[in-house]
Amino acid sequence: MSGDPRYSKPDMYIVTPRIPRQPAGIPNYFTEMTRKAEELGYDRAWNIETNDRDAFAQATLQMLGSSTIGVGTNIVSYFSRTPTLLAMGAFTLDELSGGRFILGIGPGGTQIITHGHGIAFEKPVRRCRQTLEIIRPLLRGDRLTYEGPDFHIQRDFRLRLGVEGRTVPIYISGINPKMLQLAGEMADGVIMTHFPLEALEDVKKNIAIGAERAGRDPSEVHLLSNQPVGANRGDGPTNLRKAVCWHLASETFNWFVDHTEWGELREKVRNLWWENRREEAAAAAEDSFIETFGLGYKDDVIQERITKYLEAGVVPVLDVHGVRKGHEEEDTMHVLKLGTETFR
């Protein structure tokens, strides 16, 4: 087990696509699940933004339901928001939480960005670099004039208020060499998804390449990965299989898949998924396949996989997709309680 306290526990994740419509006001799922994660001893509770709930609004609710746990976006897109708007949101949530906020950014899903937002998904690494170069000085309260390929900040612009006495951590998503190198160069942490342990050496190698460019220690970069997991109840395992198949149908994950023995099965599952034969795709996804790119659904396997990630120096984020409809909170709590037994 790594002696680094950053790798002593898994993280909690609120998977919004699995959460039913909430009643007006609070308490609600977001406040209560974050409060319960805090009471269980988790250090961080993340949320996701896709095509339903706004990530900053979710984070606000999470903070209102808690007092000590870190709360982060995992992730918000730097295509759908400008760097200045991201900085404003980060400042607001840092102020609201007294320094508990973590800004997690990434390009987001290609379909949501291109089809939903109507924005061209172009040069994500370049855009991420510019976003980081703009956000950091704005959060400090500095005046900024910036000329880049995509953004032009003029006339010594600044936020009216900056973060005082601390720095908002910024994590970026990374599932390929170029983004991992950028994380090593500029980010406080990297958030992977479906990371197989077989890719660990190459992940750390690419982070080190970026860190060397910046003259920093690569160990400064906090490594996390969103790992799908489920409860072995009802259709929980099937829903987990579908989530893994849906994600791995994207070519985005080719680099990770290429580090494993699962290329042939992944291609079969991918073809079935895009042919809209999704029940067949899920049925074809063997347990070992979903465990390689996630944590599985059997209690003992989940705990074993969490421990392996922590030992490797990667925090597994409990991405609880394998839940029963109508039992989302119950099944998620079951997984969170399993996770506490791996705390060190």
N, C-alpha and C positions, 0 to 999 in steps of 0.2 A: 504494500500500500504506500502510495506517495506520502511523504511527510509534509507536503505542502497543504496547509489547511484549506486552500481553495478547492482541493479535490478530496474532500472528506464526506460530501453528501451529494445526492442528485438534486436537481431543481424541479420545481413545480411549474406546470404549464396549463393555462386556461385555453382549451381548444374550442374556440367560439363556434365553428361549424357544427359542433355536437350539442350546443346549448339551445334549448327551446326559448321561445319568446318570453321575456321577463315582464312581470307586472311593473307598473309605474312606481317610482320611489325606491327607497332603500329601507331595510336590507334586501339584497337580491343575491343571485348566484355569485356574482363577482365579488361582492363584499364578503360574503360568508365563506366561500371556498378559500379566499386569500387569508381570512382570519383563521380558518381551521389549519391551513398549511403553516401559518406562523405558530400556532399553538403546538403543532406536531414537531416544530423545530427546524423547518426548512428555512434556508437563508435567502432564497430568491423565488419570486413568483412572476412568471412571464405571461404575456398575452400575444395573440396573433391577430393580424389584420388581413382579411381576404376580401370578400365581397358582401360583408354584412355589417359588423359593428366597427366603429372607429377605435383605433388602438389607444389614442390619448384619452378618450372618454372612458374606455375600459380601465386604463391605468388610474384614472381619477377615482373610480369606484373602488378599485383594489386598495388604494391608499386610504380611503375613508373607512374601509373595513379592517384596517391593520395599523400597527404602530411601530414595528421594528423591521419587518421583512423588506428586503429590497424588491422593487417592482420595476419591470422592464418591458419594452416593446420588442417583440421577437417574431417578425420584424415589421417596421414601417418602410414603405418604398420611398427612395429618393428620386424616383421618376414622378410620382404623383404629388409630391410636396417639394417646394423649393428649399434650399439650405437655410434661408432666413426663417421660413415658417417652421422648419424642424427645430431650429435653435430657439424660437419663441416657445414652442411646445415643451422642449426640454427644460428651459428656464422655469416655466410655469409649474411643471410637475416637480422639479427640484425644490422650488419654493414651497409648494403645497406639502411635500413630504418631509421637509427638513433634511434633504440630502440623500433620500433613499432611491432616487430614480436612476435607471440605466437606460440610455438611448441605444436601441438596437436597430440598425438600418440595413437595407439591402435593396436589390433591384425589384424584388417582388415577382409574382408569377407573370410569365410572358403573356398569357391569355388575358389576365385581368388588366394588365397595363395597356396592351394594344387594343383589345376589344372593349373593355370596360371603361378605361379612361381615355381611349382614343389617342394615346401617346406612343410614338415610335420607340421601340425597345432597342436602343442603339448605344454602343460603347459603354456598357455598364461600369467597367473598371475605371474608365476616365471620369465618368460622372461621379462615381463614389469618391475618387481622389479629390475632385473639386469640392464636393459636399463637405468632406472632412476639413479641407483647407479654409472653408468659409465658416463652418459652424464653430470651430474651436475659438477663434478670436472673438466672435460675436458673443459666445457664452461668457467669456472673460470680461465683457463690457468694452472691448477695444473698438476703436474706430477702424473702418476697413474700406479700402479701395482695392478692387480685385478684378483682374481681366483674365478670363479663361475662355476656352473654346465654347462653353455652354452658358456661363454666367458672367455678368458684368455688374459688379457692385460699385456704385459711384459715390463721389463726394463725401468720403470718410463716414459712410453710414455706420450706425451702431444701434444696438438695442438700448432702450431707455434705461434699463436696469440689467446688470450682469450678475452672474453667480459669484458670491463673495465667500472666500475662505475655504473653498473646496473646488474640485473639478468633477464635472459630470462624466462618468465613464461612457465611452462610445464603443460599441461592439458592431462589427460588420459581418454579414453572412458570407460564407466562403465554402464552395464545394468544387473548386478547380484551382490549379496552380496560381494563376494570375491574381485571383482574389485572396488566396492564402498569403501570397507574397505581400500584397498591399496591407493585409492585416498585420503582418510582421513589421512592416514599415511604419504604420500610422495608427493602428487601432489599439484599444485597451484589451479587446477580446475578439474572438472569432466564433461565430455561431454556424456550425455545420448542420446538416440534416441527412439522415440515413447513412451516417458515417460507419463504414465497416472497419473493424480493428485491423484488418489486413492492410489498410491504407495509412496506418499510423506513422510509419517511418517517412513516407513521402509527404504527408501533411506537415510533420515537424521540419522536414528538410526545406520545404517551400517557405514556411514561416521564418526559418533561419535566414534564408536568402534575403527576404524583405528586411528583416531586423538588421542584417549586416549593412544594407544600404543606408539605414538610418543611424547606425552606430549604437544600437541598443541591444540589450540582452533578450533573446527570443523567449526566455522563460517569463518575461513580463506580460506576454500575451496569454490571456486566460482562454482556455480551450473548452468549448461546450458543443454538444450536438443534440438536436431534437431527435429523439429515438421513439418511434411509435410503439405503443404498448397497449395491452388490453386486459380485461378481466375474463376469466374462464367461466362465464355465466351466459346462458342463453345464446343469442347471436353475437355476443361480444367478439369471439374469435373471428367470425365471418366479417364483421365490420372492420376489424383490424386488418385482415387480409386485403379487403377492398381498398383500404387507405394506402397500404404499402404498394399495391398494384397501381393505383391511380397515380401516386407520386412517381414511381419508377417507370411509368409509361413515358415520362418526359426524358428527352435526350440530355437534359441538364445534369443528370446523375451518371452519365457515361463513365466519367473518370473514376468515380468510386466503384462502379460495377466492374470495371476492368481490373481492379485489384483482387477480385474474388473469383470463385469457381462457378459463379451463377450467370455468366453471360448468356448461355443457351436458353436456360429457363426464363431469364428476364426477357429475352427477345420473344419467346412464346407468349408470355404473360402480356407483354406490351402489344403484340399484334391482336390478341384476343380482346384486350381493353379497347383499342381503337376501332375494332370491328363491332363494338357495343355488345360483346359477349362477356359481360362483366362477371356474371356468376361463374362462368367457366374459368375466367382468369383467376378469380379468388380461390376456386377449388384446386387450381393447378399450383398455387403458391404453397410449397411445402413449409412445414414448421421451421426447418433449418434455414430456409430462405428468408422468412420474415424475422427470424432471430438474428441473422447476419446484418440486416439493415434496420433492426429495431431491437426490442427487448423481449418479444414474445408475449404469451398470455398465461402461461403456467406459472404459478406462484414461485416455485423453486427456481425455474429458469430466469424469471424476471430478476430475482435477487442475485443470482449468479452473474447475469449479464451486467447489472448495475455495478457490482463489485469489480468486474473485469475492466470496465471503462474507468472507474475511479483509480484503479491500480495503474492504468495506462496514462493517467494524467489528463483525462477528459471527463468533464461533468456531463452525465447523461440527463437531458431534460425530459421529464416524463410526459410524453406526448400521447395522452390517453385517448386514442381513437376507438379502441375496442370496447365500447359500452353499449348497453341495451337502451333502446329508445324508451324514455319515461323513467329510466333508472340512472341517468347520467351522473348525478351527484353521488349516489350510493356506490356505483362502480368505480368512479374516480377516487373516492375516499378509500376504497379497498386497495387500490394501487398505491396511493400515497402512504398508507399505513405499512404496506410491504416495504416501501422505500425507506421508511424510518429504521427498519431493522438492519440496514446496510450502513447507517451513519457511523462515522469513526471520530 
